[in-house]
């Protein structure tokens, strides 16, 4: 009789274990699906906020008309300084006058709050 009870308990334990393993797999699939969907929405919203900030800074800081072109540039780490030099020299005359020079070291002026200020709108987008 105790052997029958023991066998019944082991069988119930195995059934419960299988049910919980199945439930865990189901919940894990649901979590992955929700994370993928929400991550996509979060990144889309974040990029949208970056675009709004770029528009506002272009119009308010530089006085551009509301119709202008904007670009996303992704340089290699080693070419980033060179790109800043080129952009600084090309856009220096469009900035606030003599406040900027054409080298990367001189182009970035530290503002209150530690923000770098360039003669163009620079918003890092680290994905």
Secondary structure, DSSP 8 states (H G I E B T S, - for coil): -HHHHHHHHHHHHHHHHHHHHHHHHHHHHHHHHHHHHHHHHHHHHHHHHHHHHHHHHHHHHH---S----------GGGHHHHHHHHHHHHGGGSSSTT--SSHHHH-EE-TTS-EE-SS-------
